[in-house]
Amino acid sequence: AGGPPSMAGGPGRCLGLAWQGTGRLPPPPAPSLCPAASSRSSCLCSCPCSCPSTSSTAWPSAAPGSKRLPQAIIVGVKKGGTRALLEFLRVHPDVRAAGAEPHFFDRGYERGFGWYRELMPRTLDGQITMEKTPSYFVTKEAPARISAMSKGTKLIVVVRDPVTRAISDYTQTLSKKPDIPTFESLTFKNRTTGLIDTSWSAIQIGIYAKHLENWLLYFPIGQILFVSGERLISDPAGELGRVQDFLGLKRIITDKHFYFNKTKGFPCLKKAEGSSKPHCLGKTKGRTHPNIDREVVQRLREFYRPFNMKFYQMTGHDFGWD
């Protein structure tokens, strides 16, 4: 008496007690992480609560399946080809992905895992829940936070020639802020000495080896798949084959799903998820890069070379950027 109602009658009874006689359904419980969320059979929660084993019976849902924390995350990198990869993966019937970038592990962590899980799509047994937020790769706290969610989370990093990536990054900013300084002036701390400004995010993101060291403190290298942004354009089916293998999925996405759009200069889907029409990424993708001083490009290549070599050693893969 006086304490919370017992779960003996199941979560529906638990939720319904306070609303008996009102003629209305009780509100859905506030989301909370079950201590044993990964083990459905051992999910014991105090009332009221919402956990994987009870949510479908505790509250009537129009959509089948349940919301789960992601088992795989595309953690980087910005302007590497992450949107293309996610759009291609959505074609797979066993992949379900959050629409917008959640930015949970870099900007919204204080909101809690319950809030994060609500952003995820509903999945059926056997389907993989995914999300992508490219800024995670350069966020110092992200590896520890993702590891705290699940040490078994599979991580995907889409990388691209860091010089091309930096120019693409600048091009995106330029389209939003036409009055920003030139690429050349932002690249150097001192143009005369040729000292590169590594505090500029467009340059800093491309020092992949430095960021990867932080991730390897929390995850083994075998749990991170490195996708080539260049090969995602030249051989999308080949790269998607590697990704499907890594995620433990049947190889369903193949050559037959793609065609090369000569106008845009990159591959597009013959049929998008839930549509019979061809689908290309929007007008914000494949922007024409401004002409950059050749000497500046050469200086950047020299700057990135040792970091690239280290990255090749760490990943066991030569991406051929030099």
C-alpha positions in Angstrom: 0.0 0.0 0.0 1.3 3.4 -0.8 4.1 2.0 -3.0 4.2 1.6 -6.8 1.7 -0.9 -8.2 3.1 -4.4 -8.8 4.2 -5.7 -12.2 2.4 -9.0 -11.4 -0.4 -8.3 -13.9 2.1 -7.3 -16.6 3.0 -3.8 -17.8 -0.5 -3.1 -19.2 -2.0 -3.6 -15.8 0.8 -1.6 -14.2 0.1 1.4 -16.5 -3.7 1.0 -16.3 -4.2 1.1 -12.6 -3.9 4.9 -12.2 -6.3 5.5 -15.2 -9.0 3.0 -14.2 -12.5 4.5 -14.7 -11.3 7.5 -16.7 -12.3 6.0 -20.1 -8.9 7.1 -21.5 -5.7 5.2 -22.3 -2.8 6.0 -20.1 0.1 8.1 -21.6 3.1 6.1 -22.8 5.8 5.7 -20.1 8.8 7.9 -20.1 11.6 6.1 -21.9 14.3 4.6 -19.7 17.1 2.2 -20.4 16.5 -1.3 -19.0 19.7 -2.5 -17.1 19.6 -5.6 -19.3 18.3 -4.1 -22.5 20.2 -6.5 -24.6 18.6 -9.5 -22.8 14.9 -9.5 -23.5 14.1 -12.4 -21.2 15.9 -10.9 -18.2 14.5 -7.4 -18.6 13.0 -6.6 -15.1 12.0 -3.0 -14.7 10.2 -1.1 -12.0 6.8 0.4 -12.9 6.3 2.5 -14.9 8.9 1.9 -17.4 9.6 1.2 -21.0 12.0 -1.5 -22.0 12.5 -3.8 -25.1 10.7 -6.8 -23.7 7.6 -4.9 -22.6 7.2 -1.8 -24.8 5.1 -3.5 -27.4 2.6 -4.8 -24.8 2.8 -1.8 -22.5 1.6 0.7 -25.2 -0.4 0.0 -28.4 1.7 0.9 -31.5 0.6 1.4 -35.0 4.0 0.3 -36.4 5.4 -3.2 -35.9 8.7 -3.9 -34.3 10.5 -2.0 -31.6 13.0 0.9 -31.3 16.5 -0.2 -30.4 19.8 1.5 -29.8 21.9 1.3 -33.0 24.2 -1.8 -33.5 26.2 0.0 -36.2 27.1 3.7 -36.6 28.7 5.6 -39.5 30.9 7.8 -37.4 32.8 9.8 -40.1 34.0 11.6 -41.9 32.4 14.9 -43.0 32.4 15.3 -46.8 33.7 11.8 -47.2 30.6 10.2 -48.7 28.7 9.2 -45.6 25.3 10.3 -47.0 25.8 8.3 -50.2 26.8 5.2 -48.1 23.7 5.5 -45.9 21.4 6.1 -48.9 22.8 3.0 -50.6 22.5 0.9 -47.5 18.9 1.8 -47.0 18.1 -0.3 -50.1 18.9 -3.4 -48.0 15.7 -4.8 -46.4 17.6 -5.7 -43.2 18.9 -2.1 -42.6 16.8 0.5 -40.8 18.4 3.9 -40.3 17.6 7.1 -38.5 16.7 9.9 -41.0 18.5 13.0 -39.7 21.9 13.0 -38.1 21.1 12.5 -34.3 24.4 14.2 -33.1 23.8 12.3 -29.8 27.4 11.4 -28.9 28.7 14.9 -29.6 25.9 17.4 -28.8 23.0 15.7 -27.1 24.6 13.1 -24.7 23.0 14.7 -21.6 19.6 13.9 -23.0 20.1 10.2 -22.2 19.9 6.9 -24.0 16.1 6.9 -23.8 15.9 10.1 -25.8 18.4 8.7 -28.3 16.5 5.4 -28.8 13.3 7.3 -29.6 15.1 8.8 -32.6 15.6 5.4 -34.1 13.2 3.6 -36.5 11.3 0.6 -35.5 13.0 -2.7 -36.4 12.0 -6.3 -36.6 14.1 -9.2 -35.3 17.1 -9.7 -37.6 17.1 -6.1 -38.8 20.0 -3.7 -38.0 19.4 -0.3 -36.5 21.9 2.3 -37.8 22.6 6.0 -37.7 25.2 8.3 -39.2 26.8 11.5 -37.7 30.2 12.2 -39.4 31.3 14.6 -36.7 31.6 11.7 -34.2 35.0 10.7 -35.7 36.6 14.0 -34.5 34.8 14.3 -31.2 37.1 13.4 -28.4 34.4 12.1 -26.1 32.5 10.0 -28.7 34.5 6.7 -28.5 34.1 6.4 -24.8 30.4 7.3 -24.9 29.6 4.8 -27.7 31.6 2.1 -25.8 29.5 2.9 -22.7 26.4 2.2 -24.8 27.8 -1.1 -26.2 31.3 -2.3 -26.6 30.1 -4.4 -29.5 28.9 -1.5 -31.7 30.2 -1.8 -35.3 31.7 1.4 -36.5 32.1 2.6 -40.1 34.4 5.4 -41.3 34.1 6.7 -44.8 37.5 8.4 -45.7 38.6 10.4 -48.7 41.8 12.1 -49.9 42.2 14.7 -47.1 43.2 17.4 -49.6 40.1 16.9 -51.7 38.0 16.5 -48.6 39.2 19.9 -47.2 38.4 21.6 -50.5 34.9 20.0 -50.5 34.4 21.1 -46.9 35.4 24.7 -47.9 33.1 24.6 -50.9 30.2 23.7 -48.7 30.9 26.5 -46.3 31.4 28.9 -49.2 27.9 28.1 -50.6 26.4 29.2 -47.2 28.8 32.1 -46.5 30.0 33.6 -49.8 32.0 36.3 -48.0 34.4 33.9 -46.2 38.2 34.3 -46.8 39.9 32.4 -49.6 40.8 28.7 -49.1 44.5 29.7 -49.5 44.4 32.3 -46.7 42.6 29.9 -44.3 45.1 27.1 -45.0 48.2 28.8 -43.7 49.1 30.4 -40.4 51.8 32.1 -42.3 51.9 31.9 -46.1 55.5 33.0 -46.3 56.8 30.2 -44.1 54.2 27.7 -45.5 53.0 26.8 -42.0 49.7 25.0 -42.2 46.9 26.1 -39.8 45.9 22.8 -38.2 43.3 24.6 -36.0 41.1 25.1 -39.1 38.6 22.3 -39.0 38.7 21.7 -42.8 42.4 20.8 -42.3 42.1 19.1 -38.9 39.5 16.6 -39.9 41.8 15.1 -42.5 44.5 14.1 -40.0 42.8 10.7 -39.8 45.6 8.9 -38.0 45.4 11.3 -35.0 41.7 10.8 -34.6 41.9 7.0 -35.1 44.3 6.7 -32.2 41.5 8.0 -29.9 39.1 5.3 -31.1 41.6 2.5 -30.7 41.6 3.2 -27.0 38.1 1.9 -26.8 37.5 -0.3 -29.9 39.7 -3.0 -31.6 40.6 -2.2 -35.2 38.6 -5.2 -36.4 35.4 -3.5 -35.2 35.9 -0.5 -37.5 35.4 -0.7 -41.2 37.1 1.9 -43.4 35.3 2.7 -46.6 37.0 4.5 -49.5 35.1 7.6 -50.5 36.8 7.3 -53.9 35.8 3.7 -54.4 32.3 4.5 -53.3 32.1 6.5 -56.6 34.2 4.3 -58.9 32.9 0.9 -57.6 29.9 1.4 -55.3 28.8 -2.2 -55.5 32.3 -3.4 -54.5 32.4 -1.1 -51.4 28.8 -2.0 -50.5 29.8 -5.7 -50.7 32.5 -5.1 -48.0 30.0 -3.1 -45.9 27.3 -5.8 -46.1 29.9 -8.5 -45.1 31.1 -6.4 -42.2 27.5 -5.9 -40.9 26.8 -9.6 -41.3 24.2 -9.0 -44.0 23.4 -11.0 -47.0 24.9 -9.4 -50.2 21.7 -8.0 -51.7 23.0 -4.6 -52.9 24.9 -5.3 -56.1 25.8 -3.8 -59.5 22.2 -4.0 -60.6 21.2 -1.3 -58.1 23.4 1.5 -59.6 23.9 3.6 -62.7 26.5 6.3 -63.2 25.1 9.8 -63.6 27.4 11.7 -66.0 25.9 15.1 -65.2 26.5 14.8 -61.4 29.7 12.7 -61.8 28.8 10.0 -59.3 26.7 6.8 -59.1 23.0 6.9 -58.3 20.4 4.3 -57.3 18.2 2.9 -60.0 15.5 2.5 -57.3 15.5 4.2 -54.0 14.1 2.6 -50.8 10.3 2.5 -51.0 10.3 3.9 -54.6 10.3 2.7 -58.2 12.1 5.8 -59.4 15.8 6.4 -59.8 17.4 8.4 -57.0 20.4 10.7 -56.9 21.7 12.7 -54.0 20.5 16.3 -53.9 21.9 19.4 -55.4 24.1 20.0 -52.3 26.2 17.0 -53.4 28.7 17.1 -56.2 29.2 20.8 -56.0 31.9 22.3 -58.4 35.0 23.0 -56.4 36.7 26.4 -56.8 40.1 26.6 -58.4 42.7 26.4 -55.7 46.3 27.6 -56.2 48.4 24.5 -57.4 51.2 25.4 -55.0 48.8 25.4 -52.0 47.5 22.0 -53.1 51.0 20.6 -53.3 51.9 22.0 -49.9 48.9 20.4 -48.4 49.8 17.0 -50.0 53.2 17.2 -48.4 51.7 18.1 -45.1 49.2 15.2 -45.1 51.7 12.6 -46.5 53.2 11.4 -43.2 49.7 11.2 -41.5 48.4 9.3 -44.5 51.2 6.8 -44.3 50.6 6.2 -40.6 46.8 5.8 -41.3 47.6 3.2 -44.0 49.7 1.3 -41.5 47.1 1.5 -38.7 44.3 0.3 -41.0 46.3 -2.1 -43.1 44.9 -0.5 -46.2 46.6 1.8 -48.8 44.0 4.3 -50.0 46.3 5.6 -52.7 46.0 9.3 -52.0 49.6 10.1 -52.8 
